[in-house]
Amino acid sequence: MSETAQREFELELEGNTTLANLCGPLDANLNLLEERLGVRIRRRGHHFSVQGERAELAEAVLRDLARQATASALSSENVHLGLVEHGNADAKPARASAASNEVVVIRTPAITIRARGEHQRGYLANIHAHDLTFGVGPAGTGKTYLAVACAVEMLLAERVRRLVLVRPAVEAGERLGFLPGDMSQKVDPYLRPIYDALYEMLGFDRVARLIERAVIEVAPLAFMRGRSLNDAFVILDEAQNTTPEQMKMFLTRIGFGSRAVVTGDVTQTDLPAGKPSGLRHVLHVLRGVKGVAFTHFDAADVVRHPLVQRIVQAYEAESSG
């Protein structure tokens, strides 16, 4: 048995209620940790014993969860997010180093958002340090949500004057002409994830007022042609559904005092067969260009249901095989 295969430690918990919040009903949270990490957890009061190759990681997650348990009961989602934050995935060893465990938060009027894991922390650092950042990886890794959070933070700090949030109106199997309503009503469903993030961070009424004043603009990519965007935070979401020509058009809209973030998943393209993805193309073209940063997410960064992690891993394994 290796030196780190067994850990004995005390958790500083404020009474039995906090202990119950941490462990969950019938120790459900501890059982989930055991299952996900392949360890064995035993406790007597506030004293914990963990055995297994990932005992050290289990201790670190338990200590973080213990701090959260002082406020409310924890759920399986809290356990999953704790594992993601420490760089764990079901089929991969922990990768987060002590140096990369610095807590990074974004504060918005309605909620405080905490970066989960090494890649999310690096992504936020890139957004703050570079004029153009690409966030590339599977669904559920927080690419768009964190970009919107940074945009809101910079807007409220008056580092930019407006937000421009863009998606290509490319659909899987249908065309816009078959949808009822005017152009705004046709494209709204494609922009819904961005709206939802804004509502969560700023509140529905405030978002509506900012959109009415054109401080926040949510638009399809086609509306960007011919414009120059100065003093703006610009997000291009679902960028895998752009063509190389559209991607170039978007990137050349970036003006003085602006910050741009491009997000997408090159494995999920809805472009017609034979059409190359502008996101896949630009990752090659701009590699090494000064002022441009790239963050690549993978299955270990998924912050949705653990099953989503395993689905993404299965597709990654299939494509690499």
N, C-alpha and C positions, 0 to 999 in steps of 0.2 A: 504493500500500500504506500503510495507516494505521500510526501509531506503535506500536500494540499488536499488529499483525498478525504480528510475528516476535519471538520471545523466545529469548535465548541465556543459559544458566545452568549452573552446576555444582551437582550434588547431593552432599552430604556422606554418603557411604555407606561402611560399615565392611567393605571388602573386596569381592571378586568374588561371594561367596555372597549378600550383601545385594543387590547389583546384579541377580543372577539372580532372587532372590526378588521384586524389584520388577517386572522386565520380564516374567517368566513364560516358560514353554517357547516357544522360537522367537519371543520378543517378543510373546506372545499378549496380554498386558495392555496393551502399548503400541498394538498393533493395534486393540484394543477401544476405547481412548481416541480413537484416530484416527477410528474409525467413528462413535462417539457424538457427538463434538464437531466433526467435519468439519475436522480439522487434519492436518498432516503432521509427524510426529515423527522426528527423526534424532538419533543419539547416537554419540559416540566416547568409550569409557570412561565416565567420570562426567560428561562434558560433553553437554548436551542442547540441541537446537535445535528449536523448535516454530514452525510457520508456519500462519496461518489467522486468521480473525476472532475465534476463541475461544482464541487462543494463551495469553492471560493466565490464563484459567480452567484450561486444561490444565496450566500450570505450577503453579498453586496445588494442584490435585489431585495432581500428581506429587510435590510436596514433602510433602504429607500421607501419601501412600502410602509414600514413602521412609522416613518415621519408623516406619511399621508393619512395613516389610520387614526391620527389624533383628531381629525376633522369629521370623518364619516366612515361608514362601512365600505370596505373595498369589494370590488366585483372581479369576475374573471377578466374583464376588459382592463382593469387596473394592473392585474398581474401580467397580461400580455404586453401592455405598453411599457411596463417596467423591464420586461425581457428585451423588448426592442431597443429601449434606451441604453441598455448595456451591451448592445450589439449581438444579441442572441438570435439564431434561427434554428428551427427544428433539426436541420441536417448539417449545420455548420458550427464550428467552435466559436467561442466568444472572440471578438476581434477588437473591441474597444479598449484602448490602453488608458492608463491612469491619466496621461497627459491630455487625452481627448474627452475626459469626462466632465469638463467644465460645463456648468449649467448655463444654457443660453435661453433667454426668454424674450418674447415680444409682447408688449402691453398695449392693448387696444381698449377703447372705452367700455366695452361689454365684457371682454374676457382677456385672460393672460394665456399666451400660447408658449409652450415649452418645447424646445427642440428635443427630438427623441433619437438618440443614436449618433454615431460618428458622421454619417453622411449628411444628416439633417443639419448638424452643427456646421459642417464644412460648407454646405449649401448657403446657409444664412451669412456666413463669413464672406463667401464669394459675392453674394448680392450686395453687401455693404461696401465691398472693396473694388468692385469692377463695374464698368459701364454696361457691360453685356454679360449675362450669365445664362448658361444652358443647364436645365435640370432634366435629365433623361433617365427613364426607368419605368417599371410597371405601375399599374394602377394601385392606389392605396398607400403610396409612399410619402404623400404630403407635398408633392411638387407644387401644385397650384395653390393649395391652401396656404402654405408658407410664403409663397410669392405675394399673394393677396395681403397677408398679414404685414409683410415688409412694406408693401405699397401704402397701406393704411397708416402704419407707423410714420413713414416719411411724409405723408400728406399732413398729418396732424402736427408734425414737428416743423412744418413749412419748409421742408427741404425740397419739395416739389409742389407745383401749383395745381396739378390735376392728375387723375388716374385714367389711363386708357387701357381697357381690358378687351382683348381681341381673341376671337376663335374663327377658324375657317369653317364655313357652313357646308361641310361635306358630311353626307349621311350614309349610313349603311343600308342600301337597298331601296331607298326612296329618294325623290327629288323635291326640292322646295316648292316647285310649281304645283305639286299635288296637294300641298297643305293649304288650309283655309286662312284667310286674313291677309293683312298688308305685310310688307317686308319685315317690319319690327316684330309682328306676331309670329311670322314664319321662323325667324332666327332665334327668338327668345328661348325655345327649348334647348338649343345648343349652348346657350350661355348660362343656363340655370345653375350649374355648379358654382360659377363665379358669383352670381347673385346671392346664392345661399351662404357663401363664405362672408360676403359683405354684410348681409343681414345679421349674421351671428356676431360679427365684430363691432358693428356700428349701430345696429338696430334698424328696423324697417323704415321708420319715419325719417331718420337722419339720412339714410341712403337715398330715399325718394327725393328729399330736398336737394341733396348734392347732385343727383342725376338731373333734376330740373334746372339747376344752375350751371350744368355742364362741367362741374368740377369732377364728376365721375362720368366717364363715357364707356358704355359697353356696346361693342359693335362687331359685325362680321368683318373678316379680313379684307373683303373687297372694298370696303368703305375707306381703307387706308391709302389707296392709290392717289398719288399727287399731293399728299400732305407732308408737312414737316412738323414733327412733334418736339417742341422745346419745353423745358422745365416740367417734364412729365415723367411719371412712372408708367412704363408700358409693359404689359404682359401679353405674350402670344401663347395661348393654351392650345393643347391638342395639335401641336405643330407638325406631328407626323403626317397630318392630312393636308399639308401644303405641298405644292410642286416646288422644284428648285427656283423657278422664276418668281413665284409668290414669296418665297422666303427672302430672296434678294430684294424684292420690292419692299417687304416689311422692314428689313434691317436698314435699308437706306432711308427710312422715315425718321430714324433716331436723330433728334436735334440737340442743340446745346443745353446743358443742364439737365439732361434726361438720363434715366436709368431704364434698362430693358431686361426682361427675363423671358426666356423661351422655354416652354415645358412640353414634354411629349414622350411617347412610348413607341419606339421604332418597330416593335413587334405587333402593333395593333393599328394597321393602316387601313382606312376606308376608301382610299383612292381607287379609281378604276384599274382593272388589271393592265399591267404594262406601264402605268404611270409611276415614275420614280418619286420617292419621298424627299421633300425639301429638307426635312430634318436630318435624315440619314446623309444626304449630300453635304449639308453645311458642317456637319461634325468633322468631315474630312477637309473641307475647304478652309475653315477657320482655325484648324488646329495649329497652335503656336502663335496666333496673332495677338499682339500686345493689347491688353484691355479686355480680353475675352476669357471667361472662365467656364469650366465644365464640371458638373457634378453628376456622377453616374450612380443611380440607385439600383438595388437588387432586391431579391425576395426577403432578405433579412431586414429591410427597412419598412416592410408593409405594416401599417398600423391599423389595419382592419381586422376582421375575424381571423384567428390563426389558420383557418382552412384556406383563406385567400393566399397566405404565405405558401402553403403546401401546393396549391394549384399553380402559382407562379413558378415555384421550383420545378414542378413536373414539366411545365412547358419549356423552361430553360434547359432542363436535362434532355428533353426530346429534340430541341433545336440544335443543341451542341452534339448530340449523338448522330 
